[in-house]
Amino acid sequence: MEAGRQRQGRLWSNLKEVCDLLHIPAASSFANEELLFQHVQFKTGQRIHTIGQPFDTLYIVNSGFLKTVLIDEYGNEQVLSFPMKGDMLGVDGIHTRHYSSEAVALSDCDLILLPFKKLTALGRVHLELESMMYGVMSRELVREQAMIGMLGALSAEARVARFLVALSDRFAQMGYSSKLFNLRMTRHEIGSYLGLTLETVSRTLSAFNEIGMISVDQRTIGIKDVEALKTLRRLPPSRTRGRPASRSKSGATVPSGQLLAAL
């Protein structure tokens, strides 16, 4: 049987294909590794793992979009991340051997299962693999730390702007359009992730649309001025929105993108 093909009605991938998906180098010795990793499909709304469930597997997103959440005693959700292709799930279960978060499919998903015992056994055979897997886990931690830093340092409008830029970058990395894409998550979920209310997210997206930085059609987002989104600190007053240009004190015309960056 050839790796990456169907076997008994299921799709499997070899170690090299897993490394490629994670964007880590695959050593030449991996080409001869006969172990295969099973794919599992999940439908929109299905839970991949729940809080407190015994940990035994890491998951790699091959396709689709998900969210990971914490749930308090009252049933309120706090969105932690929006995993997509090439991301690893389940790392939070390693410490206590129970998952501390819940993962839910936001679209139909294809995930690759990495049984943790199998992975650690492979690490003893391929020492470089263990180091690279630690690197993948560290990458996820750095991403979460960057988000925490952003929540503490940026205004509500800037958080939404950076979120759109990050999504644009991820879509580009996956080979999709970075200028036009669909939001798989709701505005409420975006707000939970960014520490904002649903109303603030909706109002900010509408304001971005009004001043021409993006276009909004329900869940479809068009990026029109990515540089303005990257540098925006706060929105201008509503009475000044929609103006194509403004005059500086010296009388020079200032493009709207530069005006936003300066605010």
NORBEL-V211070 format. One record per residue. N is the residue number from 1. RES is the residue in three letters. SS is DSSP state (hx for helix, st for strand, lp for the rest). PHI is phi in whole degrees, 0 to 359 (none if undefined). OMEGA is omega in whole degrees, -180 to 180 (NA if undefined). Layout:
# NORBEL-V211070
[[N | RES | SS | PHI | OMEGA] [N | RES | SS | PHI | OMEGA]]
This chain:
# NORBEL-V211070
[[1 | MET | lp | none | -179] [2 | GLU | lp | 270 | -179] [3 | ALA | lp | 301 | 180] [4 | GLY | lp | 85 | 179] [5 | ARG | lp | 254 | -180] [6 | GLN | st | 286 | 171] [7 | ARG | st | 215 | -177] [8 | GLN | lp | 53 | 177] [9 | GLY | lp | 77 | -180] [10 | ARG | st | 234 | 179] [11 | LEU | st | 264 | 180] [12 | TRP | st | 229 | 177] [13 | SER | st | 231 | 177] [14 | ASN | st | 272 | -174] [15 | LEU | hx | 296 | 179] [16 | LYS | hx | 297 | 179] [17 | GLU | hx | 294 | 177] [18 | VAL | hx | 295 | 179] [19 | CYS | hx | 297 | 178] [20 | ASP | hx | 299 | -179] [21 | LEU | hx | 294 | -180] [22 | LEU | hx | 277 | -179] [23 | HIS | lp | 61 | 173] [24 | ILE | lp | 236 | -177] [25 | PRO | lp | 294 | 178] [26 | ALA | lp | 259 | 179] [27 | ALA | lp | 295 | -179] [28 | SER | hx | 300 | -180] [29 | SER | hx | 293 | -179] [30 | PHE | hx | 292 | -176] [31 | ALA | hx | 298 | -179] [32 | ASN | hx | 264 | -179] [33 | GLU | lp | 285 | -174] [34 | GLU | lp | 272 | -179] [35 | LEU | lp | 294 | 179] [36 | LEU | st | 239 | -178] [37 | PHE | st | 242 | -174] [38 | GLN | st | 281 | 171] [39 | HIS | st | 267 | 174] [40 | VAL | st | 226 | 180] [41 | GLN | st | 261 | 177] [42 | PHE | st | 234 | 178] [43 | LYS | lp | 272 | 177] [44 | THR | lp | 308 | 179] [45 | GLY | lp | 93 | 179] [46 | GLN | lp | 287 | 176] [47 | ARG | st | 268 | 178] [48 | ILE | st | 276 | 172] [49 | HIS | st | 210 | -177] [50 | THR | lp | 242 | 179] [51 | ILE | lp | 295 | 179] [52 | GLY | lp | 89 | 179] [53 | GLN | lp | 293 | 179] [54 | PRO | st | 303 | -178] [55 | PHE | lp | 273 | 172] [56 | ASP | lp | 211 | -172] [57 | THR | st | 218 | 166] [58 | LEU | st | 261 | -178] [59 | TYR | st | 236 | 174] [60 | ILE | st | 242 | -179] [61 | VAL | st | 281 | 176] [62 | ASN | st | 268 | 175] [63 | SER | st | 199 | 179] [64 | GLY | lp | 100 | -176] [65 | PHE | lp | 225 | -178] [66 | LEU | st | 223 | 169] [67 | LYS | st | 226 | 170] [68 | THR | st | 246 | -173] [69 | VAL | st | 220 | 164] [70 | LEU | st | 258 | -179] [71 | ILE | st | 232 | -178] [72 | ASP | lp | 276 | -175] [73 | GLU | lp | 294 | 179] [74 | TYR | lp | 263 | 179] [75 | GLY | lp | 89 | 179] [76 | ASN | lp | 282 | -178] [77 | GLU | st | 263 | 168] [78 | GLN | st | 239 | -178] [79 | VAL | st | 286 | -179] [80 | LEU | st | 261 | -177] [81 | SER | st | 196 | 175] [82 | PHE | lp | 236 | -178] [83 | PRO | lp | 297 | 176] [84 | MET | lp | 215 | -171] [85 | LYS | lp | 310 | 178] [86 | GLY | lp | 91 | 180] [87 | ASP | lp | 270 | 179] [88 | MET | st | 250 | 178] [89 | LEU | st | 247 | 172] [90 | GLY | lp | 94 | -178] [91 | VAL | hx | 299 | -178] [92 | ASP | hx | 292 | 179] [93 | GLY | hx | 271 | -174] [94 | ILE | lp | 293 | -173] [95 | HIS | lp | 297 | -175] [96 | THR | lp | 259 | -175] [97 | ARG | lp | 65 | 171] [98 | HIS | st | 221 | 179] [99 | TYR | lp | 293 | 179] [100 | SER | lp | 263 | 177] [101 | SER | lp | 226 | 179] [102 | GLU | st | 243 | 178] [103 | ALA | st | 247 | -176] [104 | VAL | st | 230 | 179] [105 | ALA | st | 284 | 175] [106 | LEU | lp | 269 | 175] [107 | SER | lp | 210 | 173] [108 | ASP | lp | 300 | -173] [109 | CYS | st | 233 | 171] [110 | ASP | st | 238 | -178] [111 | LEU | st | 244 | 175] [112 | ILE | st | 260 | -179] [113 | LEU | st | 270 | 175] [114 | LEU | st | 242 | 177] [115 | PRO | st | 304 | -171] [116 | PHE | hx | 295 | 178] [117 | LYS | hx | 297 | 179] [118 | LYS | hx | 295 | -179] [119 | LEU | hx | 294 | 180] [120 | THR | hx | 293 | 176] [121 | ALA | hx | 295 | 177] [122 | LEU | hx | 297 | 180] [123 | GLY | hx | 296 | 178] [124 | ARG | hx | 285 | 179] [125 | VAL | hx | 275 | -179] [126 | HIS | lp | 247 | -175] [127 | LEU | hx | 299 | -179] [128 | GLU | hx | 291 | 179] [129 | LEU | hx | 295 | 180] [130 | GLU | hx | 301 | 180] [131 | SER | hx | 297 | -179] [132 | MET | hx | 291 | 178] [133 | MET | hx | 294 | 174] [134 | TYR | hx | 299 | 178] [135 | GLY | hx | 297 | 178] [136 | VAL | hx | 296 | 179] [137 | MET | hx | 296 | 178] [138 | SER | hx | 296 | 179] [139 | ARG | hx | 301 | 178] [140 | GLU | hx | 294 | 180] [141 | LEU | hx | 294 | 179] [142 | VAL | hx | 298 | 179] [143 | ARG | hx | 297 | 179] [144 | GLU | hx | 292 | 179] [145 | GLN | hx | 295 | 178] [146 | ALA | hx | 297 | 178] [147 | MET | hx | 295 | 179] [148 | ILE | hx | 299 | 178] [149 | GLY | hx | 298 | 180] [150 | MET | hx | 294 | -179] [151 | LEU | hx | 298 | -178] [152 | GLY | hx | 277 | -170] [153 | ALA | hx | 251 | -170] [154 | LEU | lp | 250 | 175] [155 | SER | lp | 289 | 180] [156 | ALA | hx | 301 | -178] [157 | GLU | hx | 295 | -180] [158 | ALA | hx | 292 | 177] [159 | ARG | hx | 298 | 180] [160 | VAL | hx | 296 | -180] [161 | ALA | hx | 298 | -179] [162 | ARG | hx | 293 | 177] [163 | PHE | hx | 298 | 179] [164 | LEU | hx | 294 | 178] [165 | VAL | hx | 296 | 180] [166 | ALA | hx | 297 | 178] [167 | LEU | hx | 297 | 179] [168 | SER | hx | 302 | 179] [169 | ASP | hx | 296 | -179] [170 | ARG | hx | 294 | 178] [171 | PHE | hx | 297 | 178] [172 | ALA | hx | 297 | 179] [173 | GLN | hx | 298 | -179] [174 | MET | lp | 275 | 178] [175 | GLY | lp | 90 | 178] [176 | TYR | lp | 260 | 179] [177 | SER | lp | 291 | 176] [178 | SER | lp | 269 | -176] [179 | LYS | lp | 258 | -178] [180 | LEU | st | 216 | -178] [181 | PHE | st | 206 | 179] [182 | ASN | st | 261 | 174] [183 | LEU | lp | 280 | 178] [184 | ARG | lp | 279 | -179] [185 | MET | lp | 260 | 178] [186 | THR | lp | 280 | 176] [187 | ARG | hx | 295 | 176] [188 | HIS | hx | 296 | 179] [189 | GLU | hx | 293 | 175] [190 | ILE | hx | 298 | 179] [191 | GLY | hx | 298 | 178] [192 | SER | hx | 299 | -180] [193 | TYR | hx | 294 | -175] [194 | LEU | hx | 266 | -178] [195 | GLY | lp | 74 | -178] [196 | LEU | lp | 232 | 176] [197 | THR | lp | 278 | 175] [198 | LEU | hx | 304 | -178] [199 | GLU | hx | 296 | 180] [200 | THR | hx | 295 | 179] [201 | VAL | hx | 298 | -179] [202 | SER | hx | 297 | -179] [203 | ARG | hx | 295 | -179] [204 | THR | hx | 291 | 177] [205 | LEU | hx | 299 | 178] [206 | SER | hx | 296 | 179] [207 | ALA | hx | 293 | 177] [208 | PHE | hx | 300 | 178] [209 | ASN | hx | 294 | -177] [210 | GLU | hx | 295 | -177] [211 | ILE | lp | 266 | 170] [212 | GLY | lp | 87 | 177] [213 | MET | lp | 280 | 177] [214 | ILE | st | 219 | 167] [215 | SER | st | 243 | -177] [216 | VAL | st | 232 | 174] [217 | ASP | st | 225 | -173] [218 | GLN | lp | 58 | -179] [219 | ARG | lp | 263 | 179] [220 | THR | st | 269 | -179] [221 | ILE | st | 246 | 173] [222 | GLY | st | 249 | 180] [223 | ILE | st | 271 | -178] [224 | LYS | lp | 253 | -179] [225 | ASP | lp | 219 | -175] [226 | VAL | hx | 292 | 180] [227 | GLU | hx | 294 | 177] [228 | ALA | hx | 295 | 178] [229 | LEU | hx | 294 | -178] [230 | LYS | hx | 293 | -172] [231 | THR | hx | 254 | -177] [232 | LEU | lp | 299 | 175] [233 | ARG | lp | 251 | 176] [234 | ARG | lp | 216 | 177] [235 | LEU | lp | 285 | 174] [236 | PRO | lp | 290 | 176] [237 | PRO | lp | 305 | -175] [238 | SER | hx | 300 | -178] [239 | ARG | hx | 290 | -179] [240 | THR | hx | 260 | -177] [241 | ARG | lp | 288 | 177] [242 | GLY | lp | 87 | 177] [243 | ARG | lp | 281 | -177] [244 | PRO | lp | 294 | -178] [245 | ALA | st | 200 | 177] [246 | SER | st | 229 | 179] [247 | ARG | st | 262 | 175] [248 | SER | lp | 283 | 180] [249 | LYS | lp | 298 | -179] [250 | SER | lp | 276 | 180] [251 | GLY | lp | 98 | -179] [252 | ALA | lp | 284 | 177] [253 | THR | st | 281 | -179] [254 | VAL | st | 248 | 177] [255 | PRO | st | 304 | -175] [256 | SER | hx | 301 | 180] [257 | GLY | hx | 299 | 179] [258 | GLN | hx | 290 | 179] [259 | LEU | hx | 298 | -180] [260 | LEU | hx | 297 | -178] [261 | ALA | hx | 294 | -175] [262 | ALA | hx | 276 | -175] [263 | LEU | lp | 282 | NA]]
